């Protein structure tokens, strides 16, 4: 698509649009004048046709020249553009009239003679003896002089009369051009507003995403410290390698970008593998990702705070085995993600998980704000105790990964 902005940033009507508007104007002129000629039966149909086509082509060229002058005022105030249209249309109209006179010069006399004959003035037929061969030739000669005088205006009067019609024709096209220019400016303003909104949303998403990484790093360093202090060097070494892989993957992506759901599940698996080093007998993870949803796109690390909540509030406080389940499904054309566990951490009245259930937990709040920034009101989050444990459910539009 042709760029509709100039180098200085001002909105411009694309040349293709201008060309189509000019062609449409002169096509209408061609059709209407052809119909008029047929209705009045001027004759010389084929000759008139190609003369009229040539005149329309000349009119298009003159109108495009008018546009080249008028576009100089595109960035000027409206009153200046209107004044330019009023003034520049005058020489354009005169040029169109003069080009028509030149193109139709060879046909003008023949058409005039035919009209005079039709009105009863045979002397104009080209035969100087015709008036003498008919009764009442003297009266007809007098009438003929009147007709000739009425048909043959002075060159100046004819120019003014015809130019006025072409002048208003040019003004009509100028009005159309200014309307198109106003539309382009409105679209340019809308595009700029959209760019600013996207930039603001990206900044918000980036800020919310960066809140996740420090929190996760703090927890993993504490876990690593505990392994080192207890002399579990091999476990600590495995944890360092897994942490390195986790951060390499999580930091490589644009914080504002969406990622395929399979990558999000793989990232959470790395995290749970890290935590499994701390809780080798207490933490069990289950992943339920249907193949048809693997390419669905979600905000990166959107599940991280929820998985951390399950580890912190379900696995850490108990000595029993806890299963954390990450599941995805499609429901009524929407993507449903669930992070649940069968722990009993939610039973404590003052537990943070109670706050999360009410929507005030840090992790749940972060996820809710990220979903709102990304999807507006099209995404929801519901968190709270369920029979046998605790569950957080996200619902959002299904975004498929674009094919390369």
WOGI-V279691 format. One record per residue. N is the residue number from 1. RES is the residue in three letters. PHI is phi in whole degrees, -180 to 180 (* if undefined). Layout:
n=(N | N)
res=(RES | RES)
phi=(PHI | PHI)
This chain:
n=(1 | 2 | 3 | 4 | 5 | 6 | 7 | 8 | 9 | 10 | 11 | 12 | 13 | 14 | 15 | 16 | 17 | 18 | 19 | 20 | 21 | 22 | 23 | 24 | 25 | 26 | 27 | 28 | 29 | 30 | 31 | 32 | 33 | 34 | 35 | 36 | 37 | 38 | 39 | 40 | 41 | 42 | 43 | 44 | 45 | 46 | 47 | 48 | 49 | 50 | 51 | 52 | 53 | 54 | 55 | 56 | 57 | 58 | 59 | 60 | 61 | 62 | 63 | 64 | 65 | 66 | 67 | 68 | 69 | 70 | 71 | 72 | 73 | 74 | 75 | 76 | 77 | 78 | 79 | 80 | 81 | 82 | 83 | 84 | 85 | 86 | 87 | 88 | 89 | 90 | 91 | 92 | 93 | 94 | 95 | 96 | 97 | 98 | 99 | 100 | 101 | 102 | 103 | 104 | 105 | 106 | 107 | 108 | 109 | 110 | 111 | 112 | 113 | 114 | 115 | 116 | 117 | 118 | 119 | 120 | 121 | 122 | 123 | 124 | 125 | 126 | 127 | 128 | 129 | 130 | 131 | 132 | 133 | 134 | 135 | 136 | 137 | 138 | 139 | 140 | 141 | 142 | 143 | 144 | 145 | 146 | 147 | 148 | 149 | 150 | 151 | 152 | 153 | 154 | 155 | 156 | 157 | 158 | 159 | 160 | 161 | 162 | 163 | 164 | 165 | 166 | 167 | 168 | 169 | 170 | 171 | 172 | 173 | 174 | 175 | 176 | 177 | 178 | 179 | 180 | 181 | 182 | 183 | 184 | 185 | 186 | 187 | 188 | 189 | 190 | 191 | 192 | 193 | 194 | 195 | 196 | 197 | 198 | 199 | 200 | 201 | 202 | 203 | 204 | 205 | 206 | 207 | 208 | 209 | 210 | 211 | 212 | 213 | 214 | 215 | 216 | 217 | 218 | 219 | 220 | 221 | 222 | 223 | 224 | 225 | 226 | 227 | 228 | 229 | 230 | 231 | 232 | 233 | 234 | 235 | 236 | 237 | 238 | 239 | 240 | 241 | 242 | 243 | 244 | 245 | 246 | 247 | 248 | 249 | 250 | 251 | 252 | 253 | 254 | 255 | 256 | 257 | 258 | 259 | 260 | 261 | 262 | 263 | 264 | 265 | 266 | 267 | 268 | 269 | 270 | 271 | 272 | 273 | 274 | 275 | 276 | 277 | 278 | 279 | 280 | 281 | 282 | 283 | 284 | 285 | 286 | 287 | 288 | 289 | 290 | 291 | 292 | 293 | 294 | 295 | 296 | 297 | 298 | 299 | 300 | 301 | 302 | 303 | 304 | 305 | 306 | 307 | 308 | 309 | 310 | 311 | 312 | 313 | 314 | 315 | 316 | 317 | 318 | 319 | 320 | 321 | 322 | 323 | 324 | 325 | 326 | 327 | 328 | 329 | 330 | 331 | 332 | 333 | 334 | 335 | 336 | 337 | 338 | 339 | 340 | 341 | 342 | 343 | 344 | 345 | 346 | 347 | 348 | 349 | 350 | 351 | 352 | 353 | 354 | 355 | 356 | 357 | 358 | 359 | 360 | 361 | 362 | 363 | 364 | 365 | 366 | 367 | 368 | 369 | 370 | 371 | 372 | 373 | 374 | 375 | 376 | 377 | 378 | 379 | 380 | 381 | 382 | 383 | 384 | 385 | 386 | 387 | 388 | 389 | 390 | 391 | 392 | 393 | 394 | 395 | 396 | 397 | 398 | 399 | 400 | 401 | 402 | 403 | 404)
res=(UNK | UNK | UNK | UNK | UNK | UNK | UNK | UNK | UNK | UNK | UNK | UNK | UNK | UNK | UNK | UNK | UNK | UNK | UNK | UNK | UNK | UNK | UNK | UNK | UNK | UNK | UNK | UNK | UNK | UNK | UNK | UNK | UNK | UNK | UNK | UNK | UNK | UNK | UNK | UNK | UNK | UNK | UNK | UNK | UNK | UNK | UNK | UNK | UNK | UNK | UNK | UNK | UNK | UNK | UNK | UNK | UNK | UNK | UNK | UNK | UNK | UNK | UNK | UNK | UNK | UNK | UNK | UNK | UNK | UNK | UNK | UNK | UNK | UNK | UNK | UNK | UNK | UNK | UNK | UNK | UNK | UNK | UNK | UNK | UNK | UNK | UNK | UNK | UNK | UNK | UNK | UNK | UNK | UNK | UNK | UNK | UNK | UNK | UNK | UNK | UNK | UNK | UNK | UNK | UNK | UNK | UNK | UNK | UNK | UNK | UNK | UNK | UNK | UNK | UNK | UNK | UNK | UNK | UNK | UNK | UNK | UNK | UNK | UNK | UNK | UNK | UNK | UNK | UNK | UNK | UNK | UNK | UNK | UNK | UNK | UNK | UNK | UNK | UNK | UNK | UNK | UNK | UNK | UNK | UNK | UNK | UNK | UNK | UNK | UNK | UNK | UNK | UNK | UNK | UNK | UNK | UNK | UNK | UNK | UNK | UNK | UNK | UNK | UNK | UNK | UNK | UNK | UNK | UNK | UNK | UNK | UNK | UNK | UNK | UNK | UNK | UNK | UNK | UNK | UNK | UNK | UNK | UNK | UNK | UNK | UNK | UNK | UNK | UNK | UNK | UNK | UNK | UNK | UNK | UNK | UNK | UNK | UNK | UNK | UNK | UNK | UNK | UNK | UNK | UNK | UNK | UNK | UNK | UNK | UNK | UNK | UNK | UNK | UNK | UNK | UNK | UNK | UNK | UNK | UNK | UNK | UNK | UNK | UNK | UNK | UNK | UNK | UNK | UNK | UNK | UNK | UNK | UNK | UNK | UNK | UNK | UNK | UNK | UNK | UNK | UNK | UNK | UNK | UNK | UNK | UNK | UNK | UNK | UNK | UNK | UNK | UNK | UNK | UNK | UNK | UNK | UNK | UNK | UNK | UNK | UNK | UNK | UNK | UNK | UNK | UNK | UNK | UNK | UNK | UNK | UNK | UNK | UNK | UNK | UNK | UNK | UNK | UNK | UNK | UNK | UNK | UNK | UNK | UNK | UNK | UNK | UNK | UNK | UNK | UNK | UNK | UNK | UNK | UNK | UNK | UNK | UNK | UNK | UNK | UNK | UNK | UNK | UNK | UNK | UNK | UNK | UNK | UNK | UNK | UNK | UNK | UNK | UNK | UNK | UNK | UNK | UNK | UNK | UNK | UNK | UNK | UNK | UNK | UNK | UNK | UNK | UNK | UNK | UNK | UNK | UNK | UNK | UNK | UNK | UNK | UNK | UNK | UNK | UNK | UNK | UNK | UNK | UNK | UNK | UNK | UNK | UNK | UNK | UNK | UNK | UNK | UNK | UNK | UNK | UNK | UNK | UNK | UNK | UNK | UNK | UNK | UNK | UNK | UNK | UNK | UNK | UNK | UNK | UNK | UNK | UNK | UNK | UNK | UNK | UNK | UNK | UNK | UNK | UNK | UNK | UNK | UNK | UNK | UNK | UNK | UNK | UNK | UNK | UNK | UNK | UNK | UNK | UNK | UNK | UNK | UNK | UNK | UNK | UNK | UNK | UNK | UNK | UNK | UNK)
phi=(* | -70 | -65 | -107 | -130 | -83 | -64 | -86 | 93 | -72 | -69 | -131 | -80 | -56 | -59 | -60 | -64 | -61 | -62 | -66 | -67 | -67 | -62 | -62 | -61 | -79 | -67 | -61 | -59 | -61 | -66 | -66 | -69 | -66 | -62 | -62 | -63 | -70 | -66 | -83 | 55 | -71 | 84 | 52 | -56 | -66 | -64 | -62 | -63 | -76 | -64 | -66 | -63 | -67 | -66 | -66 | -64 | -64 | -63 | -62 | -62 | -67 | -66 | -65 | -64 | -60 | -62 | -60 | -77 | -70 | -69 | -62 | -98 | -57 | -91 | -85 | -62 | -61 | -62 | -72 | -65 | -66 | -62 | -63 | -64 | -64 | -80 | -71 | -69 | -65 | -63 | -65 | -64 | -64 | -62 | -65 | -64 | -65 | -65 | -63 | -60 | -67 | -69 | -98 | -58 | -73 | -99 | -60 | -64 | -67 | -67 | -63 | -63 | -66 | -66 | -66 | -61 | -64 | -89 | 92 | -121 | -61 | -62 | -89 | -75 | 107 | -104 | -66 | -94 | -66 | -68 | -80 | -90 | -118 | -62 | 67 | -66 | -67 | -63 | -66 | -64 | -66 | -62 | -62 | -63 | -64 | -63 | -61 | -66 | -74 | -85 | -102 | -76 | -64 | -60 | -67 | -64 | -64 | -62 | -64 | -61 | -73 | -63 | -61 | -63 | -68 | -62 | -69 | -65 | -67 | -63 | -62 | -67 | -60 | -62 | -63 | -63 | -65 | -66 | -63 | -64 | -63 | -64 | -64 | -66 | -65 | -65 | -64 | -65 | -65 | -66 | -63 | -63 | -63 | -64 | -64 | -66 | -65 | -65 | -66 | -65 | -63 | -64 | -66 | -63 | -64 | -63 | -67 | -65 | -69 | -69 | -76 | -61 | -60 | -64 | -65 | -62 | -60 | -67 | -69 | -67 | -62 | -64 | -64 | -62 | -64 | -65 | -66 | -66 | -91 | 79 | -90 | -68 | -65 | -65 | -64 | -64 | -63 | -67 | -62 | -64 | -69 | -62 | -60 | -65 | -60 | -70 | -62 | -77 | -74 | -88 | -72 | -87 | -66 | -59 | -97 | -88 | -85 | -128 | -61 | -62 | -63 | -71 | -64 | -65 | -64 | -68 | -69 | -65 | -61 | -62 | -68 | -65 | -64 | -69 | -66 | -67 | -74 | -122 | -65 | -109 | -107 | -108 | -130 | -119 | -127 | -122 | -124 | -126 | -62 | -57 | -72 | -108 | -62 | -92 | -64 | -100 | -135 | -60 | -60 | 60 | -69 | -90 | -57 | -61 | -73 | -66 | -60 | -59 | -64 | -65 | -69 | -104 | -114 | -84 | -60 | -77 | -121 | -103 | -91 | -75 | -123 | -103 | -104 | -116 | -110 | -133 | -134 | -156 | -104 | -141 | 54 | 75 | -124 | -89 | -118 | -112 | -129 | -118 | -135 | -147 | -107 | -81 | -122 | -66 | -77 | -75 | -70 | -61 | -100 | -71 | -60 | -66 | -62 | -63 | -62 | -63 | -88 | 91 | -110 | -68 | -61 | -63 | -66 | -63 | -62 | -64 | -62 | -67 | -67 | -65 | -66 | -66 | -85 | -118 | 66 | -86 | -85 | -123 | -136 | -137 | -130 | -132 | 168 | -64 | -131 | -55 | 90 | 161 | -145 | -146 | -126 | -124 | -111 | -125 | -154 | -63 | -87 | -111 | -84 | -68 | -69 | -72 | -79)
